[in-house]
Amino acid sequence: MRRLLVRGSVILFWVTLILAILYWPEGKIFPSRKRSINVFAWGDILEQSVIADFEKKTGIKVHLNYYASNEELLVKLKATGGEGYDLIVPSDYSVEILAKERLLKEIEKSRLTFWKNLNPALLGHTFDPKNQFSIPFEWELFILGINKPFFDAYGLEPSWKTLFDPSPVRYRVAMINDPVEAILLAAFYLYGPIDHLSAEQLAGVTELLIRQKKWVAAYADFRADYFLATKNCPVALASTSYIWRTMKKFPFVGFVVPKEGTFVTIENLCIPAASNKEELTYQLINFLYSPESMARHYNEYGTFPATLDALPFLHLDPETEKIVNTPPETFNKLYFMRMLTSQENIRDTWVKVKSS
């Protein structure tokens, strides 16, 4: 009889366990399997200690995956339909492309605790006019980092000409390595703000970039500032965050904003349409937008926070403070990155430039 009771107890235990696994709400019996989210982001945009604090506070595991360009993000999302990702961080023009491909969920603003604190200058832009699919997270400008002593000796005109036509003074430059952005900036230098490149204009841009290659020390997405710091070249095209970090360590480095105007990039948080972990994802989003979190991201990476309540936590030098507090009317005079021609034309042009 005792043997039968023992066997019955063992059988009852396993039946109960199996039923719990099958029917327990949200599978909470194994939280490590269910309480995790996958994030696909730039390698230098989410501060690791902030993510670690979120995991410790909530028990939600965050798996970080990285990409090096918006093009890599677009290709991956289109190929997978967004399967396997719960949060992504695309730049402005990529949001528009992903939304048109129906690869993004609509943002439920009622679930966001910080919406009223967002900088209004970052909202309502053409890539997502109602911020239906995107939440601005961080932003920065494209500027020219310079070696100040070099140009103290030779003089400097704060113009895109400094990058695309270094005469009469001859010097080397560090150029951006993103073909969409390189083509757009060359087009802006030649033709001003335009929405589309004709075949003739594209040929002109290609010719300019090929000619420029003669004085390009390196094409660099993330380490253009390195070539300034090591004095390999006196001019580097980079975003404000990279130049800001370099200026902190190397006082001879400065920056200028081209007089013709410049481009702004807004990095946004978006939820892929294929994600089924919105509850967990919104917890992470709200955590990232706390003033302390936004300040820690700025102090680590130098990208400007999207929320106004984070500004008192930042340690800003006068020049940077002027940029961070750009009023909406001035911000609206900045230009956004965009694709001026087809992806095929962009690839062909970049191959011609790199192989010339």
HUHU-V733786 format. One record per backbone hydrogen bond with DSSP energy under -1.0 kcal/mol. CO is the residue of the C=O (numbers start at 1). NH is the residue of the N-H. E is the energy in kcal/mol with one decimal. If there is no record, write none. Layout:
CO	NH	E
CO	NH	E
This chain:
1	5	-2.3
2	6	-2.4
3	7	-2.5
4	8	-2.8
5	9	-2.5
6	10	-2.3
7	11	-2.7
8	12	-2.7
9	13	-2.3
10	14	-2.2
11	15	-2.5
12	16	-2.4
13	17	-2.4
14	18	-2.6
15	19	-2.5
16	20	-2.2
17	21	-2.2
18	22	-2.2
19	23	-2.5
20	24	-2.2
24	27	-2.2
25	28	-1.7
27	30	-2.0
30	33	-1.5
30	34	-1.3
31	35	-3.5
34	36	-1.9
35	61	-2.3
37	63	-3.0
38	86	-3.1
38	87	-1.4
39	65	-2.9
40	89	-1.1
41	67	-1.7
47	51	-1.8
48	52	-2.4
49	53	-2.1
50	54	-2.2
51	55	-2.4
52	56	-2.2
53	57	-2.4
54	58	-2.5
55	59	-2.4
61	37	-2.6
63	39	-3.1
65	41	-2.7
69	73	-1.8
70	74	-2.8
71	75	-2.5
72	76	-2.2
73	77	-2.6
74	78	-2.4
75	79	-2.2
76	80	-2.1
77	81	-1.6
80	83	-1.3
82	85	-1.7
87	40	-2.7
88	270	-2.2
90	268	-2.5
91	95	-1.4
92	96	-1.2
93	97	-1.5
94	98	-2.6
95	99	-2.6
96	100	-2.1
97	101	-1.5
98	103	-2.6
99	102	-1.5
103	273	-2.2
107	109	-1.2
108	111	-2.1
109	112	-1.7
114	117	-2.5
115	118	-1.5
117	308	-3.1
119	122	-2.3
120	123	-1.3
125	128	-2.0
128	131	-2.3
132	107	-3.0
135	269	-2.6
137	306	-1.6
138	267	-3.0
139	304	-2.0
140	265	-2.6
141	240	-2.0
143	238	-2.1
144	256	-2.0
145	236	-2.2
146	254	-2.5
147	151	-1.8
148	152	-1.9
149	153	-1.3
150	154	-1.4
151	155	-2.5
157	159	-2.3
158	259	-3.4
159	162	-1.7
160	163	-1.2
160	164	-2.1
161	165	-2.7
165	167	-2.1
173	217	-3.2
174	237	-2.7
175	220	-2.8
178	182	-2.9
179	183	-2.3
180	184	-2.0
181	185	-2.6
182	186	-2.2
183	187	-2.3
184	188	-2.3
185	189	-2.1
186	190	-1.9
187	191	-3.5
188	192	-1.7
198	202	-2.7
199	203	-1.9
200	204	-1.7
201	205	-2.4
202	206	-2.5
203	207	-2.3
204	208	-2.2
205	209	-2.5
206	210	-2.1
207	211	-2.3
208	212	-2.8
209	213	-1.3
211	214	-1.2
212	215	-2.2
213	216	-1.1
215	173	-2.4
218	175	-2.5
225	229	-2.7
226	230	-2.2
227	232	-1.5
227	233	-1.8
228	231	-1.4
234	147	-1.8
235	174	-2.0
236	145	-3.1
238	143	-2.8
239	243	-1.7
240	244	-3.0
241	245	-2.0
242	246	-1.8
243	247	-2.7
244	248	-1.4
246	250	-2.7
250	253	-2.1
252	148	-2.7
254	146	-2.5
256	144	-2.3
258	261	-1.7
262	335	-2.0
263	142	-2.4
265	140	-1.8
267	137	-3.0
267	138	-1.6
269	135	-1.6
270	88	-2.6
271	105	-3.2
272	275	-1.6
277	281	-2.3
278	282	-2.9
279	283	-1.2
280	284	-1.8
281	285	-2.6
282	286	-2.5
283	287	-1.8
284	288	-2.4
285	289	-1.2
287	290	-1.4
290	294	-2.6
291	295	-2.3
292	296	-2.2
293	297	-2.1
294	298	-2.1
295	299	-2.8
296	300	-1.5
297	301	-3.0
298	302	-2.1
304	139	-2.0
306	119	-3.3
308	311	-1.3
310	313	-1.7
311	314	-1.8
317	321	-2.8
318	322	-1.7
319	323	-1.3
320	324	-2.9
321	325	-2.0
323	326	-1.8
327	331	-2.8
328	332	-2.3
330	333	-1.7
331	334	-2.0
335	264	-3.0
340	197	-2.4
342	346	-2.2
343	347	-2.5
344	348	-2.5
345	349	-2.6
346	350	-2.3
347	351	-2.3
348	352	-2.1
349	353	-2.3
350	354	-2.8
351	355	-2.1
